[in-house]
């Protein structure tokens, strides 16, 4: 994996336009990275649904 800096900064939007991005360096890392990303998105959706159920 490669950690690289991205984005442009301005005084009003610096926190939103600048950050760090992780990029896979091989096909094997890409597959692992994609699997982790899907798992992260599923967990976030599940947590969001549970949060909305508790608010009702």
N, CA, C and O atoms as a GROMACS GRO file, in nm:
protein
  224
    1UNK      N    1   0.084  -0.118   0.000
    1UNK     CA    2   0.000   0.000   0.000
    1UNK      C    3   0.089   0.124   0.000
    1UNK      O    4   0.198   0.126   0.057
    2UNK      N    5   0.039   0.226  -0.065
    2UNK     CA    6   0.109   0.354  -0.070
    2UNK      C    7   0.018   0.459  -0.008
    2UNK      O    8  -0.100   0.467  -0.042
    3UNK      N    9   0.073   0.538   0.081
    3UNK     CA   10  -0.001   0.647   0.143
    3UNK      C   11   0.042   0.775   0.075
    3UNK      O   12   0.159   0.812   0.080
    4UNK      N   13  -0.052   0.844   0.011
    4UNK     CA   14  -0.016   0.966  -0.062
    4UNK      C   15  -0.108   1.081  -0.023
    4UNK      O   16  -0.223   1.061   0.014
    5UNK      N   17  -0.054   1.199  -0.031
    5UNK     CA   18  -0.128   1.320   0.003
    5UNK      C   19  -0.204   1.366  -0.121
    5UNK      O   20  -0.152   1.356  -0.232
    6UNK      N   21  -0.326   1.418  -0.102
    6UNK     CA   22  -0.403   1.466  -0.216
    6UNK      C   23  -0.473   1.595  -0.180
    6UNK      O   24  -0.487   1.628  -0.062
    7UNK      N   25  -0.518   1.666  -0.282
    7UNK     CA   26  -0.603   1.783  -0.262
    7UNK      C   27  -0.529   1.915  -0.262
    7UNK      O   28  -0.406   1.922  -0.248
    8UNK      N   29  -0.609   2.019  -0.276
    8UNK     CA   30  -0.560   2.155  -0.270
    8UNK      C   31  -0.616   2.218  -0.144
    8UNK      O   32  -0.721   2.178  -0.095
    9UNK      N   33  -0.547   2.315  -0.091
    9UNK     CA   34  -0.595   2.378   0.031
    9UNK      C   35  -0.638   2.522   0.005
    9UNK      O   36  -0.581   2.591  -0.080
   10UNK      N   37  -0.737   2.564   0.078
   10UNK     CA   38  -0.777   2.704   0.082
   10UNK      C   39  -0.808   2.734   0.227
   10UNK      O   40  -0.824   2.642   0.307
   11UNK      N   41  -0.817   2.859   0.263
   11UNK     CA   42  -0.839   2.892   0.403
   11UNK      C   43  -0.974   2.846   0.454
   11UNK      O   44  -0.986   2.811   0.572
   12UNK      N   45  -1.076   2.844   0.370
   12UNK     CA   46  -1.209   2.806   0.418
   12UNK      C   47  -1.239   2.657   0.408
   12UNK      O   48  -1.322   2.607   0.483
   13UNK      N   49  -1.174   2.586   0.318
   13UNK     CA   50  -1.209   2.445   0.295
   13UNK      C   51  -1.090   2.351   0.311
   13UNK      O   52  -1.093   2.240   0.258
   14UNK      N   53  -0.988   2.391   0.381
   14UNK     CA   54  -0.867   2.310   0.390
   14UNK      C   55  -0.895   2.170   0.443
   14UNK      O   56  -0.840   2.073   0.392
   15UNK      N   57  -0.977   2.159   0.545
   15UNK     CA   58  -0.998   2.027   0.605
   15UNK      C   59  -1.072   1.933   0.512
   15UNK      O   60  -1.055   1.812   0.521
   16UNK      N   61  -1.155   1.986   0.422
   16UNK     CA   62  -1.231   1.900   0.330
   16UNK      C   63  -1.156   1.866   0.203
   16UNK      O   64  -1.183   1.763   0.142
   17UNK      N   65  -1.062   1.949   0.161
   17UNK     CA   66  -0.996   1.931   0.032
   17UNK      C   67  -0.860   1.865   0.042
   17UNK      O   68  -0.799   1.834  -0.060
   18UNK      N   69  -0.812   1.844   0.162
   18UNK     CA   70  -0.678   1.790   0.175
   18UNK      C   71  -0.683   1.671   0.269
   18UNK      O   72  -0.760   1.671   0.365
   19UNK      N   73  -0.603   1.572   0.244
   19UNK     CA   74  -0.600   1.455   0.330
   19UNK      C   75  -0.502   1.352   0.281
   19UNK      O   76  -0.412   1.381   0.202
   20UNK      N   77  -0.521   1.232   0.328
   20UNK     CA   78  -0.434   1.122   0.290
   20UNK      C   79  -0.517   1.016   0.221
   20UNK      O   80  -0.632   0.992   0.259
   21UNK      N   81  -0.461   0.955   0.121
   21UNK     CA   82  -0.529   0.851   0.046
   21UNK      C   83  -0.438   0.728   0.042
   21UNK      O   84  -0.318   0.739   0.019
   22UNK      N   85  -0.497   0.611   0.064
   22UNK     CA   86  -0.422   0.486   0.057
   22UNK      C   87  -0.447   0.425  -0.080
   22UNK      O   88  -0.562   0.410  -0.122
   23UNK      N   89  -0.341   0.392  -0.150
   23UNK     CA   90  -0.353   0.333  -0.284
   23UNK      C   91  -0.280   0.199  -0.288
   23UNK      O   92  -0.163   0.191  -0.251
   24UNK      N   93  -0.348   0.095  -0.334
   24UNK     CA   94  -0.282  -0.035  -0.348
   24UNK      C   95  -0.172  -0.030  -0.453
   24UNK      O   96  -0.183   0.041  -0.553
   25UNK      N   97  -0.065  -0.107  -0.431
   25UNK     CA   98   0.046  -0.108  -0.526
   25UNK      C   99   0.051  -0.234  -0.611
   25UNK      O  100   0.134  -0.243  -0.702
   26UNK      N  101  -0.036  -0.332  -0.584
   26UNK     CA  102  -0.039  -0.454  -0.665
   26UNK      C  103  -0.183  -0.503  -0.678
   26UNK      O  104  -0.272  -0.457  -0.606
   27UNK      N  105  -0.205  -0.597  -0.769
   27UNK     CA  106  -0.339  -0.652  -0.789
   27UNK      C  107  -0.387  -0.724  -0.664
   27UNK      O  108  -0.505  -0.717  -0.629
   28UNK      N  109  -0.297  -0.794  -0.596
   28UNK     CA  110  -0.333  -0.865  -0.473
   28UNK      C  111  -0.376  -0.767  -0.364
   28UNK      O  112  -0.476  -0.789  -0.295
   29UNK      N  113  -0.301  -0.658  -0.349
   29UNK     CA  114  -0.338  -0.556  -0.251
   29UNK      C  115  -0.469  -0.489  -0.289
   29UNK      O  116  -0.548  -0.454  -0.201
   30UNK      N  117  -0.492  -0.470  -0.419
   30UNK     CA  118  -0.616  -0.409  -0.465
   30UNK      C  119  -0.736  -0.494  -0.424
   30UNK      O  120  -0.836  -0.441  -0.375
   31UNK      N  121  -0.726  -0.625  -0.442
   31UNK     CA  122  -0.835  -0.716  -0.405
   31UNK      C  123  -0.862  -0.709  -0.255
   31UNK      O  124  -0.977  -0.700  -0.213
   32UNK      N  125  -0.757  -0.714  -0.174
   32UNK     CA  126  -0.772  -0.707  -0.029
   32UNK      C  127  -0.831  -0.573   0.011
   32UNK      O  128  -0.920  -0.567   0.096
   33UNK      N  129  -0.782  -0.466  -0.050
   33UNK     CA  130  -0.831  -0.331  -0.019
   33UNK      C  131  -0.980  -0.320  -0.050
   33UNK      O  132  -1.055  -0.263   0.028
   34UNK      N  133  -1.022  -0.374  -0.164
   34UNK     CA  134  -1.164  -0.368  -0.203
   34UNK      C  135  -1.251  -0.447  -0.106
   34UNK      O  136  -1.359  -0.402  -0.070
   35UNK      N  137  -1.203  -0.564  -0.064
   35UNK     CA  138  -1.279  -0.644   0.032
   35UNK      C  139  -1.295  -0.570   0.164
   35UNK      O  140  -1.403  -0.573   0.224
   36UNK      N  141  -1.189  -0.506   0.210
   36UNK     CA  142  -1.196  -0.430   0.335
   36UNK      C  143  -1.291  -0.311   0.321
   36UNK      O  144  -1.367  -0.280   0.414
   37UNK      N  145  -1.288  -0.246   0.207
   37UNK     CA  146  -1.374  -0.131   0.182
   37UNK      C  147  -1.522  -0.171   0.182
   37UNK      O  148  -1.605  -0.101   0.239
   38UNK      N  149  -1.554  -0.283   0.119
   38UNK     CA  150  -1.692  -0.333   0.116
   38UNK      C  151  -1.738  -0.366   0.258
   38UNK      O  152  -1.850  -0.332   0.296
   39UNK      N  153  -1.653  -0.432   0.335
   39UNK     CA  154  -1.688  -0.466   0.473
   39UNK      C  155  -1.711  -0.339   0.555
   39UNK      O  156  -1.803  -0.335   0.638
   40UNK      N  157  -1.630  -0.237   0.534
   40UNK     CA  158  -1.646  -0.111   0.605
   40UNK      C  159  -1.779  -0.045   0.570
   40UNK      O  160  -1.849   0.006   0.658
   41UNK      N  161  -1.815  -0.045   0.443
   41UNK     CA  162  -1.941   0.016   0.400
   41UNK      C  163  -2.060  -0.059   0.456
   41UNK      O  164  -2.158   0.003   0.498
   42UNK      N  165  -2.054  -0.192   0.458
   42UNK     CA  166  -2.163  -0.272   0.514
   42UNK      C  167  -2.181  -0.244   0.663
   42UNK      O  168  -2.293  -0.230   0.711
   43UNK      N  169  -2.070  -0.235   0.735
   43UNK     CA  170  -2.077  -0.205   0.878
   43UNK      C  171  -2.137  -0.068   0.903
   43UNK      O  172  -2.216  -0.050   0.995
   44UNK      N  173  -2.100   0.030   0.821
   44UNK     CA  174  -2.153   0.165   0.836
   44UNK      C  175  -2.303   0.168   0.809
   44UNK      O  176  -2.377   0.236   0.880
   45UNK      N  177  -2.348   0.096   0.706
   45UNK     CA  178  -2.492   0.090   0.677
   45UNK      C  179  -2.568   0.024   0.791
   45UNK      O  180  -2.675   0.072   0.831
   46UNK      N  181  -2.512  -0.085   0.843
   46UNK     CA  182  -2.576  -0.157   0.953
   46UNK      C  183  -2.587  -0.066   1.077
   46UNK      O  184  -2.691  -0.061   1.142
   47UNK      N  185  -2.480   0.005   1.108
   47UNK     CA  186  -2.480   0.095   1.222
   47UNK      C  187  -2.580   0.209   1.202
   47UNK      O  188  -2.646   0.251   1.297
   48UNK      N  189  -2.590   0.258   1.080
   48UNK     CA  190  -2.685   0.365   1.049
   48UNK      C  191  -2.828   0.318   1.070
   48UNK      O  192  -2.910   0.390   1.126
   49UNK      N  193  -2.858   0.196   1.024
   49UNK     CA  194  -2.993   0.141   1.042
   49UNK      C  195  -3.024   0.121   1.189
   49UNK      O  196  -3.135   0.153   1.234
   50UNK      N  197  -2.930   0.070   1.265
   50UNK     CA  198  -2.952   0.048   1.408
   50UNK      C  199  -2.972   0.181   1.479
   50UNK      O  200  -3.056   0.192   1.569
   51UNK      N  201  -2.896   0.282   1.440
   51UNK     CA  202  -2.910   0.415   1.500
   51UNK      C  203  -3.046   0.474   1.474
   51UNK      O  204  -3.104   0.536   1.564
   52UNK      N  205  -3.099   0.457   1.354
   52UNK     CA  206  -3.231   0.514   1.323
   52UNK      C  207  -3.341   0.436   1.394
   52UNK      O  208  -3.445   0.495   1.426
   53UNK      N  209  -3.323   0.308   1.419
   53UNK     CA  210  -3.423   0.230   1.493
   53UNK      C  211  -3.431   0.275   1.639
   53UNK      O  212  -3.539   0.279   1.697
   54UNK      N  213  -3.317   0.309   1.697
   54UNK     CA  214  -3.314   0.352   1.837
   54UNK      C  215  -3.373   0.491   1.856
   54UNK      O  216  -3.415   0.525   1.967
   55UNK      N  217  -3.376   0.572   1.752
   55UNK     CA  218  -3.428   0.708   1.763
   55UNK      C  219  -3.579   0.712   1.757
   55UNK      O  220  -3.639   0.810   1.802
   56UNK      N  221  -3.642   0.609   1.705
   56UNK     CA  222  -3.788   0.610   1.689
   56UNK      C  223  -3.859   0.585   1.819
   56UNK      O  224  -3.982   0.583   1.823
   0.00000   0.00000   0.00000
